[in-house]
Amino acid sequence: MRAFLIIGNKAVTKPFNLNDLPGAGRMDILCRCVAQALFISHGIRRDVEVYLLLLGEPEPPKAVLIKGSEVKYMAPDERNIGGILRKALGIEVGKNWKKSSPGVYVAKKSLEELLDELPYKIIYLREDGEDIRNVKLHDCLFVLGDHIGLAEREEKEVLRRAWKVIKVSPLSLQADQCIVIVHYELDRVGTSI
Ligand SMILES: C[S@@+](CC[C@H](N)C(=O)[O-])C[C@H]1O[C@@H](n2cnc3c(N)ncnc32)[C@H](O)[C@@H]1O
């Protein structure tokens, strides 16, 4: 399996206007990350899980999980993915994952709770990390920030559990671009992590 966790510092935790994804705490960024993590040409990567941590108002934190192995009726455009996330945010949730549509689950979880329950080695993607080509990656969760990056508190929690800090480019890229590069690097060495 390959897994990605994207931290949405301002991403809203209630249903939002699909005509204004950026205004929903940059939900557009999270939608692009989901698209790049899951979709290939005419298909879905069934070995991928995407976790979104939403830290915006009014009910932070909330986590959304999208399982490539189960997802149905999802298209790669931001509006379609936004609609699926919107639906997930419309249901009442507690600490346990609750299904909101095929392959999509939502829960009231903090970053710590999420990181502690996941069975992956944690890789923090950051511009000053080790070159991705120098590391053998197996069963990893790749953690990324949104346009803001990771706030100090979240970064501390991630670093406390991280196996490695890795860079994918000498440039600071957008989160969805980093996901594409991670897939490319893992695909080209033939690992199906
Ligand atoms: C748009 S960047 C965040 C930029 C933000 N201004 C900052 O300073 O953190 C979004 C996320 O992509 C990841 N990222 C960007 N460039 C990267 C790189 N070259 N290598 C690894 N991760 C990168 C990081 O996880 C970052 O939090």
The ligand as an ORCA input file, in Angstrom:
! r2SCAN-3c Opt
* xyz 0 1
  C       3.139     24.555     -1.095
  S       4.142     23.581     -0.041
  C       4.121     24.532      1.465
  C       4.863     25.759      1.354
  C       4.841     26.525      2.661
  N       4.990     27.884      2.342
  C       5.957     26.086      3.579
  O       6.893     26.828      3.747
  O       5.893     24.989      4.135
  C       3.071     22.266      0.381
  C       3.716     21.052      0.942
  O       4.344     20.342     -0.100
  C       5.459     19.642      0.413
  N       6.618     20.028     -0.400
  C       6.763     21.106     -1.190
  N       7.933     21.066     -1.852
  C       8.553     19.922     -1.469
  C       9.788     19.294     -1.811
  N      10.636     19.851     -2.677
  N      10.078     18.109     -1.232
  C       9.235     17.519     -0.364
  N       8.046     18.066     -0.007
  C       7.714     19.254     -0.545
  C       5.587     19.962      1.878
  O       4.972     18.920      2.624
  C       4.778     21.250      1.989
  O       4.222     21.404      3.260
*
